[in-house]
Amino acid sequence: MKYGSLVLEKKEYVYLKRILNISGYAEDFEVQKSLQRLSEELKSAQIVDEDEMPMDIIRFNSKIMVYSENGWENLVQLVIPSEKDAKKDKISILTPMGAALMGYSEGDTIEWDFPSGTQQIKIVAVTQGFKQQKFDTRISSI
């Protein structure tokens, strides 16, 4: 891991903690397991101000090229739950892949339990989306 732990921007961290608190009741066991692991990783995360955020860290609206040890490669964008759109490769933070990627950086390799089994994925490239999310402290947008 390039930075030693997950790196998150303060407002995104607060938003993420809130949605993880209310999503603990996910019916899908694999999703629940991924979200629990993300919650554990957040305990040791580096929380930084917006102007201190490295550009190669995966955050909301980041576009990420990932490569799997199984040979597949995919370009996805990590979004808040209300903006997910599989046809546009926009994945929610509340999916196993979204939970696996948040806070990691370009060049990192992650071993994660996906519904299809444990896989090792490499983060090949990270670019920041054209807009950074404005986070409301209310949960109504979920």
Contacts in CASP RR format, 6 or more apart in sequence:
PFRMAT RR
TARGET T0000
AUTHOR 0000-0000-0000
METHOD contacts of the structure
MODEL  1
MKYGSLVLEKKEYVYLKRILNISGYAEDFEVQKSLQRLSEELKSAQIVDE
DEMPMDIIRFNSKIMVYSENGWENLVQLVIPSEKDAKKDKISILTPMGAA
LMGYSEGDTIEWDFPSGTQQIKIVAVTQGFKQQKFDTRISSI
1 104 0 8 1.000
1 105 0 8 1.000
1 108 0 8 1.000
2 56 0 8 1.000
2 105 0 8 1.000
2 106 0 8 1.000
2 107 0 8 1.000
2 108 0 8 1.000
3 46 0 8 1.000
3 54 0 8 1.000
3 57 0 8 1.000
3 105 0 8 1.000
5 41 0 8 1.000
5 44 0 8 1.000
5 45 0 8 1.000
5 46 0 8 1.000
6 41 0 8 1.000
6 42 0 8 1.000
6 44 0 8 1.000
6 45 0 8 1.000
6 46 0 8 1.000
6 102 0 8 1.000
6 103 0 8 1.000
6 104 0 8 1.000
7 45 0 8 1.000
7 46 0 8 1.000
7 48 0 8 1.000
7 53 0 8 1.000
7 54 0 8 1.000
7 57 0 8 1.000
7 103 0 8 1.000
7 105 0 8 1.000
8 16 0 8 1.000
8 42 0 8 1.000
8 45 0 8 1.000
8 46 0 8 1.000
8 47 0 8 1.000
8 48 0 8 1.000
8 57 0 8 1.000
8 59 0 8 1.000
8 102 0 8 1.000
8 103 0 8 1.000
9 47 0 8 1.000
9 48 0 8 1.000
9 49 0 8 1.000
9 50 0 8 1.000
9 53 0 8 1.000
9 59 0 8 1.000
10 47 0 8 1.000
10 48 0 8 1.000
10 49 0 8 1.000
10 50 0 8 1.000
11 50 0 8 1.000
11 135 0 8 1.000
12 59 0 8 1.000
12 60 0 8 1.000
12 133 0 8 1.000
12 135 0 8 1.000
13 42 0 8 1.000
13 45 0 8 1.000
13 47 0 8 1.000
14 135 0 8 1.000
14 137 0 8 1.000
15 80 0 8 1.000
15 133 0 8 1.000
15 135 0 8 1.000
16 42 0 8 1.000
16 93 0 8 1.000
16 102 0 8 1.000
17 42 0 8 1.000
18 137 0 8 1.000
18 139 0 8 1.000
19 80 0 8 1.000
19 81 0 8 1.000
19 93 0 8 1.000
19 94 0 8 1.000
19 139 0 8 1.000
19 142 0 8 1.000
20 35 0 8 1.000
20 38 0 8 1.000
20 39 0 8 1.000
20 42 0 8 1.000
22 139 0 8 1.000
22 142 0 8 1.000
23 35 0 8 1.000
23 94 0 8 1.000
24 32 0 8 1.000
24 35 0 8 1.000
26 32 0 8 1.000
26 35 0 8 1.000
26 94 0 8 1.000
30 96 0 8 1.000
30 113 0 8 1.000
30 114 0 8 1.000
30 115 0 8 1.000
31 94 0 8 1.000
31 95 0 8 1.000
31 96 0 8 1.000
33 96 0 8 1.000
33 113 0 8 1.000
34 95 0 8 1.000
34 96 0 8 1.000
34 98 0 8 1.000
34 99 0 8 1.000
34 100 0 8 1.000
34 112 0 8 1.000
34 113 0 8 1.000
34 114 0 8 1.000
35 94 0 8 1.000
35 99 0 8 1.000
37 99 0 8 1.000
37 112 0 8 1.000
37 113 0 8 1.000
38 99 0 8 1.000
38 100 0 8 1.000
38 102 0 8 1.000
45 103 0 8 1.000
50 132 0 8 1.000
53 59 0 8 1.000
54 105 0 8 1.000
55 126 0 8 1.000
55 128 0 8 1.000
56 105 0 8 1.000
56 106 0 8 1.000
56 107 0 8 1.000
56 126 0 8 1.000
57 103 0 8 1.000
57 104 0 8 1.000
57 105 0 8 1.000
57 126 0 8 1.000
58 64 0 8 1.000
58 78 0 8 1.000
58 101 0 8 1.000
58 102 0 8 1.000
58 103 0 8 1.000
58 104 0 8 1.000
58 105 0 8 1.000
58 123 0 8 1.000
58 126 0 8 1.000
59 78 0 8 1.000
59 102 0 8 1.000
59 103 0 8 1.000
59 128 0 8 1.000
59 132 0 8 1.000
60 78 0 8 1.000
60 79 0 8 1.000
60 80 0 8 1.000
60 93 0 8 1.000
60 132 0 8 1.000
60 133 0 8 1.000
61 77 0 8 1.000
61 78 0 8 1.000
61 79 0 8 1.000
61 128 0 8 1.000
61 129 0 8 1.000
61 130 0 8 1.000
61 131 0 8 1.000
61 132 0 8 1.000
61 133 0 8 1.000
62 77 0 8 1.000
62 78 0 8 1.000
62 126 0 8 1.000
62 127 0 8 1.000
62 128 0 8 1.000
62 129 0 8 1.000
63 75 0 8 1.000
63 76 0 8 1.000
63 77 0 8 1.000
63 126 0 8 1.000
63 127 0 8 1.000
63 128 0 8 1.000
63 129 0 8 1.000
64 75 0 8 1.000
64 76 0 8 1.000
64 77 0 8 1.000
64 78 0 8 1.000
64 101 0 8 1.000
64 123 0 8 1.000
64 125 0 8 1.000
64 126 0 8 1.000
65 73 0 8 1.000
65 74 0 8 1.000
65 75 0 8 1.000
65 123 0 8 1.000
65 124 0 8 1.000
65 125 0 8 1.000
65 126 0 8 1.000
66 73 0 8 1.000
66 74 0 8 1.000
66 75 0 8 1.000
66 76 0 8 1.000
66 97 0 8 1.000
66 101 0 8 1.000
66 121 0 8 1.000
66 122 0 8 1.000
66 123 0 8 1.000
66 124 0 8 1.000
67 73 0 8 1.000
67 121 0 8 1.000
67 122 0 8 1.000
67 124 0 8 1.000
68 119 0 8 1.000
68 120 0 8 1.000
68 121 0 8 1.000
68 122 0 8 1.000
69 119 0 8 1.000
69 120 0 8 1.000
69 121 0 8 1.000
70 119 0 8 1.000
73 124 0 8 1.000
74 89 0 8 1.000
75 89 0 8 1.000
76 89 0 8 1.000
76 90 0 8 1.000
76 91 0 8 1.000
76 97 0 8 1.000
76 98 0 8 1.000
76 101 0 8 1.000
77 88 0 8 1.000
77 89 0 8 1.000
77 90 0 8 1.000
77 91 0 8 1.000
77 129 0 8 1.000
78 91 0 8 1.000
78 93 0 8 1.000
78 98 0 8 1.000
78 101 0 8 1.000
78 102 0 8 1.000
79 85 0 8 1.000
79 90 0 8 1.000
79 91 0 8 1.000
79 92 0 8 1.000
79 93 0 8 1.000
80 92 0 8 1.000
80 93 0 8 1.000
80 133 0 8 1.000
80 141 0 8 1.000
80 142 0 8 1.000
81 92 0 8 1.000
81 93 0 8 1.000
81 94 0 8 1.000
81 142 0 8 1.000
82 141 0 8 1.000
82 142 0 8 1.000
83 90 0 8 1.000
83 92 0 8 1.000
84 90 0 8 1.000
84 91 0 8 1.000
84 92 0 8 1.000
84 95 0 8 1.000
91 97 0 8 1.000
91 98 0 8 1.000
92 98 0 8 1.000
93 99 0 8 1.000
93 102 0 8 1.000
96 112 0 8 1.000
96 113 0 8 1.000
96 114 0 8 1.000
96 115 0 8 1.000
97 114 0 8 1.000
100 110 0 8 1.000
100 112 0 8 1.000
100 114 0 8 1.000
100 121 0 8 1.000
101 110 0 8 1.000
101 123 0 8 1.000
104 110 0 8 1.000
104 123 0 8 1.000
105 123 0 8 1.000
105 126 0 8 1.000
106 123 0 8 1.000
106 124 0 8 1.000
106 125 0 8 1.000
106 126 0 8 1.000
107 122 0 8 1.000
107 123 0 8 1.000
107 124 0 8 1.000
108 122 0 8 1.000
108 123 0 8 1.000
109 120 0 8 1.000
109 121 0 8 1.000
109 122 0 8 1.000
109 123 0 8 1.000
110 120 0 8 1.000
110 121 0 8 1.000
110 122 0 8 1.000
110 123 0 8 1.000
111 118 0 8 1.000
111 119 0 8 1.000
111 120 0 8 1.000
112 118 0 8 1.000
112 119 0 8 1.000
112 121 0 8 1.000
END
